[in-house]
């Protein structure tokens, strides 16, 4: 039987496992219901249905995670507002950090593809969807994904690690778990996309730095993550680039994913240096 009163005395891995266990147990009934309803009305092998299933199941998981945090704070830590502790606060400062991160992230992504174009590695072409549609759909998708992931990885997970370990160990572990969970795929797919792992780890590191350099507010990391995903969504879904094949995929990115390419790693390294040299002064006592 899970004794909530003693969980805060567990080491970080034990606390994290306990939280995830509760989250999964809450998620499973809804997951079963979604598959039951969808399976009785649609072909689950249809690509469109698979995409809708993914959106519904992961959306449900994100909602339950967000709803579970206040309970976790009250029952385990007797903390009235873990969102504030994690850096998710609705203040002007955090909003400005989000917009700043959004601008930096989107500019870096576009700069990466523009650089590849200047090298002759790709050519630009007209988007296959209306640009306004790409902008709106991309912004909603990017903000939703980034808010959920940053609250999970740079909010809950990083806080649990920080309680037991030094900032350096906690940061490295957080980035490693971020990369590992994004890399989970069938083994043949993981082997084929192995160069993607260092890029994911470096991206996770950049996002940790972005938070730590701004008084542990999540605005910068959410904005940065949103900008990176939004710009890539516009280019990828809009089919706006065509690779020339003049250089290896190891340089441009396996399967067109810039995170798994050498140039992408260089750009992420530059972004890490930039984040390390940015900071903001925030009076957390007023939050």
C-alpha positions as CSV (number, residue, x, y, z in Angstrom):
1,X,0.0,0.0,0.0
2,X,1.4,3.4,-1.0
3,X,2.0,5.5,2.1
4,X,1.7,9.1,1.0
5,X,3.0,10.5,4.2
6,X,6.4,8.8,3.8
7,X,6.9,9.4,0.1
8,X,8.8,12.7,0.6
9,X,11.4,10.7,2.5
10,X,12.0,8.4,-0.4
11,X,15.0,9.1,-2.7
12,X,14.2,11.0,-5.9
13,X,13.8,7.8,-8.1
14,X,11.3,6.4,-5.6
15,X,9.3,9.5,-5.4
16,X,9.2,9.9,-9.2
17,X,8.2,6.2,-9.6
18,X,5.4,6.7,-7.1
19,X,4.0,9.7,-8.9
20,X,4.2,8.1,-12.3
21,X,2.5,5.0,-10.9
22,X,-0.4,7.0,-9.7
23,X,-0.6,9.0,-12.9
24,X,-0.6,5.8,-15.1
25,X,-3.3,4.2,-12.9
26,X,-5.5,7.2,-13.4
27,X,-4.8,7.3,-17.1
28,X,-5.5,3.7,-17.9
29,X,-9.3,3.8,-17.6
30,X,-9.6,6.8,-19.9
31,X,-7.2,5.2,-22.3
32,X,-9.3,2.0,-22.4
33,X,-12.4,4.0,-23.0
34,X,-10.9,6.0,-25.9
35,X,-9.7,2.8,-27.6
36,X,-13.1,1.1,-27.0
37,X,-15.1,4.0,-28.5
38,X,-12.6,4.6,-31.4
39,X,-12.3,0.9,-32.1
40,X,-16.1,0.5,-32.4
41,X,-16.5,3.4,-34.9
42,X,-13.3,3.6,-36.9
43,X,-10.4,1.6,-38.4
44,X,-7.6,1.9,-35.9
45,X,-5.1,1.1,-38.7
46,X,-6.0,4.2,-40.6
47,X,-3.3,6.9,-40.4
48,X,-5.7,9.6,-39.6
49,X,-7.3,7.6,-36.8
50,X,-3.9,6.8,-35.4
51,X,-3.0,10.5,-35.3
52,X,-6.3,11.3,-33.6
53,X,-5.8,8.5,-31.1
54,X,-2.3,9.8,-30.3
55,X,-3.7,13.3,-29.8
56,X,-6.6,12.1,-27.5
57,X,-4.5,9.7,-25.4
58,X,-1.6,12.1,-24.9
59,X,-3.9,15.0,-24.3
60,X,-5.7,13.0,-21.6
61,X,-2.3,12.2,-20.0
62,X,-1.2,15.8,-20.0
63,X,-4.5,17.0,-18.5
64,X,-4.4,14.4,-15.7
65,X,-0.7,15.2,-15.0
66,X,-1.5,18.9,-14.6
67,X,-4.5,18.1,-12.4
68,X,-2.5,15.7,-10.3
69,X,0.2,18.2,-9.3
70,X,-1.9,20.1,-6.7
71,X,-2.8,16.8,-5.0
72,X,0.9,15.7,-5.0
73,X,1.9,19.0,-3.5
74,X,-0.7,18.9,-0.7
75,X,-0.4,15.2,0.2
76,X,3.4,14.7,-0.2
77,X,5.0,18.1,0.5
78,X,2.2,20.0,2.2
79,X,3.0,22.7,-0.4
80,X,0.0,24.9,-1.4
81,X,1.1,25.7,-4.9
82,X,3.7,23.5,-6.7
83,X,3.0,25.4,-10.0
84,X,4.7,28.5,-8.4
85,X,7.6,26.4,-7.1
86,X,8.1,24.9,-10.6
87,X,8.1,28.4,-12.2
88,X,4.7,28.3,-13.9
89,X,3.3,31.6,-12.7
90,X,1.1,34.1,-14.7
91,X,3.1,37.3,-14.3
92,X,4.2,39.9,-16.7
93,X,7.8,38.9,-16.2
94,X,7.1,35.3,-17.1
95,X,5.0,36.3,-20.1
96,X,7.8,38.5,-21.4
97,X,10.3,35.6,-21.0
98,X,7.9,33.4,-23.0
99,X,7.8,35.9,-25.8
100,X,11.5,36.3,-25.8
101,X,12.1,32.6,-25.9
102,X,9.6,32.2,-28.7
103,X,11.5,34.8,-30.8
104,X,14.9,33.2,-30.1
105,X,13.7,29.6,-30.7
106,X,11.9,30.4,-34.0
107,X,14.7,32.5,-35.3
108,X,17.3,29.8,-34.5
109,X,15.3,27.2,-36.4
110,X,14.8,29.4,-39.4
111,X,18.5,30.4,-39.3
112,X,19.4,26.7,-39.3
113,X,17.4,25.9,-42.5
114,X,18.5,29.2,-44.1
115,X,22.2,28.2,-43.5
116,X,21.6,24.8,-45.1
117,X,20.1,26.6,-48.1
118,X,23.1,28.9,-48.4
119,X,25.4,25.9,-48.4
120,X,23.3,24.4,-51.2
121,X,22.1,21.5,-49.1
122,X,18.4,22.3,-49.7
123,X,16.1,24.4,-51.9
124,X,13.1,26.3,-50.7
125,X,9.7,25.8,-52.2
126,X,6.1,27.1,-51.8
127,X,4.2,25.7,-48.8
128,X,1.7,23.0,-49.7
129,X,-0.8,24.5,-47.2
130,X,-1.9,28.1,-46.7
131,X,0.7,29.9,-44.6
132,X,-2.0,31.2,-42.2
133,X,-3.2,27.7,-41.5
134,X,0.4,26.6,-40.8
135,X,1.0,29.5,-38.5
136,X,-2.2,28.9,-36.5
137,X,-2.0,25.1,-36.3
138,X,1.7,25.2,-35.6
139,X,1.3,27.7,-32.8
140,X,-1.4,25.7,-31.1
141,X,0.5,22.4,-31.4
142,X,3.8,23.9,-30.4
143,X,2.5,25.8,-27.3
144,X,0.5,22.8,-26.1
145,X,3.4,20.4,-26.5
146,X,5.9,22.8,-25.0
147,X,3.8,23.7,-22.0
148,X,3.1,20.1,-21.1
149,X,6.7,18.9,-21.6
150,X,8.3,21.9,-19.8
151,X,6.0,21.5,-16.8
152,X,6.8,17.8,-16.7
153,X,10.6,17.8,-17.4
154,X,11.8,21.3,-16.2
155,X,9.0,21.6,-13.6
156,X,8.1,18.4,-11.8
157,X,11.1,16.2,-12.8
158,X,13.8,18.8,-12.3
159,X,12.4,19.8,-8.9
160,X,12.3,16.2,-7.7
161,X,15.9,15.8,-8.8
162,X,17.0,19.1,-7.2
163,X,15.7,18.0,-3.9
164,X,18.3,15.2,-3.6
165,X,21.2,16.1,-6.0
166,X,23.4,18.9,-6.9
167,X,22.2,21.3,-9.6
168,X,24.8,19.8,-12.1
169,X,23.8,16.2,-11.5
170,X,20.1,17.1,-11.5
171,X,20.5,19.0,-14.8
172,X,22.4,16.2,-16.5
173,X,19.9,13.6,-15.4
174,X,16.9,15.7,-16.4
175,X,18.3,16.2,-19.9
176,X,19.2,12.5,-20.2
177,X,15.7,11.4,-19.2
178,X,14.2,14.0,-21.6
179,X,16.3,12.5,-24.4
180,X,15.6,8.9,-23.5
181,X,11.8,9.3,-23.2
182,X,11.7,11.0,-26.6
183,X,13.9,8.3,-28.1
184,X,11.8,5.4,-27.1
185,X,10.8,3.6,-30.3
186,X,11.0,0.1,-31.8
187,X,14.6,-1.1,-31.6
188,X,15.2,-1.0,-35.4
189,X,14.0,2.6,-35.5
190,X,16.2,3.6,-32.6
191,X,19.2,2.1,-34.2
192,X,18.5,3.9,-37.5
193,X,18.0,7.2,-35.7
194,X,20.8,6.9,-33.2
195,X,22.4,10.2,-34.1
196,X,19.3,11.9,-32.8
197,X,20.0,11.0,-29.2
198,X,22.9,13.5,-28.6
199,X,20.8,16.2,-30.2
200,X,17.9,15.5,-27.9
201,X,20.2,15.4,-24.8
202,X,21.7,18.8,-25.9
203,X,18.3,20.2,-26.4
204,X,17.2,19.1,-23.0
205,X,20.4,20.7,-21.6
206,X,19.6,24.0,-23.3
207,X,16.1,24.0,-21.9
208,X,17.4,23.4,-18.3
209,X,19.9,26.2,-18.7
210,X,17.1,28.5,-20.0
211,X,15.2,27.9,-16.8
212,X,18.0,28.1,-14.4
213,X,19.4,31.3,-15.9
214,X,16.0,33.0,-15.4
215,X,15.4,32.4,-11.7
216,X,13.8,29.0,-12.3
217,X,10.8,30.6,-14.1
218,X,9.4,28.4,-16.9
219,X,8.6,31.3,-19.3
220,X,11.9,31.2,-21.2
221,X,12.1,27.4,-21.5
222,X,8.4,27.2,-22.6
223,X,8.9,30.0,-25.1
224,X,12.2,28.6,-26.5
225,X,10.7,25.1,-26.8
226,X,7.6,26.6,-28.5
227,X,9.6,28.6,-31.0
228,X,11.8,25.7,-32.0
229,X,8.7,23.4,-32.5
230,X,6.6,26.0,-34.2
231,X,9.2,27.0,-36.8
232,X,10.0,23.3,-37.5
233,X,6.2,22.6,-37.8
234,X,5.8,25.3,-40.4
235,X,8.7,24.1,-42.5
236,X,8.1,20.4,-42.1
237,X,4.3,20.2,-42.4
238,X,4.3,22.9,-45.1
239,X,6.9,20.8,-47.0
240,X,8.8,24.0,-47.6
241,X,12.3,22.5,-48.2
242,X,13.7,19.9,-50.5
243,X,17.1,18.4,-49.7
244,X,19.6,18.3,-52.6
245,X,21.4,15.1,-51.4
246,X,24.8,16.8,-51.9
247,X,25.9,16.0,-48.3
248,X,25.3,13.0,-46.0
249,X,22.2,12.9,-43.7
250,X,24.7,12.9,-40.9
251,X,25.3,16.6,-41.7
252,X,21.7,17.7,-42.4
253,X,19.8,15.3,-40.1
254,X,18.6,11.8,-40.3
255,X,15.2,11.7,-42.0
256,X,15.3,15.4,-42.3
257,X,15.3,16.0,-38.5
258,X,17.9,18.7,-37.9
259,X,18.4,17.6,-34.3
260,X,20.1,14.5,-35.6
261,X,22.5,16.3,-37.9
262,X,26.0,17.8,-37.2
263,X,24.8,21.3,-38.2
264,X,21.9,21.0,-35.8
265,X,24.2,20.0,-33.0
266,X,26.4,23.0,-33.7
267,X,23.4,25.3,-33.6
268,X,22.2,23.8,-30.4
269,X,25.7,24.3,-28.9
270,X,25.5,28.0,-29.9
271,X,22.1,28.2,-28.3
272,X,23.4,26.6,-25.1
273,X,26.1,29.3,-24.9
274,X,23.6,32.0,-25.6
275,X,21.3,30.7,-22.8
276,X,24.2,30.5,-20.4
277,X,24.9,34.2,-21.0
278,X,21.3,35.3,-20.6
279,X,19.8,36.0,-17.2
280,X,17.0,38.0,-15.6
281,X,16.6,39.2,-12.0
282,X,13.3,38.1,-10.5
283,X,12.1,38.7,-6.9
284,X,10.6,35.2,-6.2
285,X,9.3,36.4,-2.9
286,X,6.6,38.4,-4.8
287,X,5.5,35.4,-6.8
